[in-house]
Amino acid sequence: MSNTAKAMRQSFGLRLASNTFLLFWCVVAIFPILWITVMSFKSPVDAFAASPLDVILGPNTLAGGNGLSVLDIVVGLSVLYFALRWAFTRLPAFVVQMTPKGLIVVGWLIGAAAYAIVFLVVFFGVLPLVLSPLNSVLGPLGTPVLGLTTEHYVSVWVENEFFRNFGNSMLVTAGVVTISLTVGTLAGYGLARSGSDLAFWLLILALVFRALPHSVLVAGYLPWFINSAEILRPIFGELSPTLYGQPWAVIAVLVAINQPFTIWMLRSFFQNIPSELDEAARVDGCSHFQAFRRVIMPVMWPGVITTGLFSFLLGYNDFLVTALLLDAQNQTMVPAIAGYFNRETTTTDQVEAVAAAVSITAPLFLLVMVFQRQIVSGLTAGAVKG
């Protein structure tokens, strides 16, 4: 080993301290998600039990006839392990292979949705049907030992029609991502190739707007949304639309809030792409837009996906804008979960709220899992450079 390598090598104490610190914060970050996931599969008595062991084992849930046997646990964990491993190793290559050129984003979305549906059908539909007769003949191995029930998820998604809130969230999020990326890529490319200082100061002003609290922005939008029918009546007459409660109007507000940040990120990505690529494409006969679409954008996909993830998170996790500007019929998932605590709350309502909260984390986990390589590539390509 060379002297340089020895000098750069960290001491054992430093490696131990840094790894211990990293492990500690990983546990702190992931613990709440794991804990509420466990709570969501227990009866209310077990979910809010004083003893952590009762929350994990679920004795009251088990006494009610809902539980998993040793066979269920082993097979379930095995299926979950291989499903995650396939998603990380095989799914990305499979999607790229099956998707026509130019439609890679659509291919990723379809592939992720299809994978999620197949997993849910196999894990929650096929496995119970296969394991149930096996448990009846395996004696001790088939006897339930861990309390678990999915009744709260059934109540949330079927009885409380949480799927409507999920559909509204997907509609709002898809609109925000589509418009933000379409406008952001064009604006970011133009600003990155502009030599004017005015472009930089325009972005600074836009980021100041982006930094304002959402409560300030919503306070300005809310009166116009509520009185929009009267304001637009001189133009549209009796057919004047109302903006309040309309998902497309909320999409416009969220895009207005998010667009400065989107343009700033994409401009940084475009600045890291040599302008010689544009010049070479122009020499070969491409117009400015053809050079942008055929030469620059294929190089930009990691940056576009990374920026799209931030836009997705804004629309998906927003509470204040959607809670105030959407009515109950068109409410998205995050405000709908808060609605569980606005009525006469019981412990059952609280566990259902926990189950709903766990449900909305699944698409985020799947999204990051599928796009992990592009996200890491995008973040290391200079997305935070100014």
Secondary structure, DSSP 8 states (H G I E B T S, - for coil): --HHHHHHS--HHHHHHHHHHHHHHHHHHHHHHHHHHHHHTS-HHHHT-SSHHHHHH-HHHHHTT-EE-HHHHHHHHHHHHHHHHHHHHTHHHHHHHHS-TT-HHHHHHHHHHHHHHHHHHIIIIIHHHHHHHHHHHSGGGGS--EE---HHHHIIIIIS-HHHHHHHHHHHHHHHHHHHHHHHHHHHHHHHS---HHHHHHHHHHHHHHHS-HHHHHHHHHHHHHTHHHHHHHHHGGG----TT-HHHHHHHHHHHHHHHHHHHHHHHHHTS-HHHHHHHHHTT--HHHHIIIIIHHHHHHHHHHHHHHHHHHHHH--HHHHHHS-GGG--HHHHHHHTTTSS--HHHHHHHHHHHHHHHHHHHHHHHHTHHHHHHHHTTTTT--
